[in-house]
Amino acid sequence: MEDDIEIVYSPLQQRYTKDGHTLDIQIYKYEDDADWTLEVVADDGLSTVWNEGFPTDKAAFEQARWAIDAEGAEAFLSVTLPRYPH
């Protein structure tokens, strides 16, 4: 019988509005994992997930805010726009 793995959600995740668009900053990890996953979901449903994990939920949150502020919200609305390496 497989154990159910719980997902832990960071209290830092939130909705963030920039340039007239609302982005969901989602930060989570599996209960037994050390690293946190960062995902930004745009108001049109497009999701951007960072390839590498973060050692803390705070580090993930800071990366999300930096990326949104540096690239603008529209960078998370289109798969064709260039991205900084995440």
Secondary structure by P-SEA (a helix, b strand, c coil): cccbbbbbbbccbbbbbcccbbbbbbbbbcccccbbbbbbbccccbbbbbccccccaaaaaaaaaaaaaaccaaaaaccccccccc
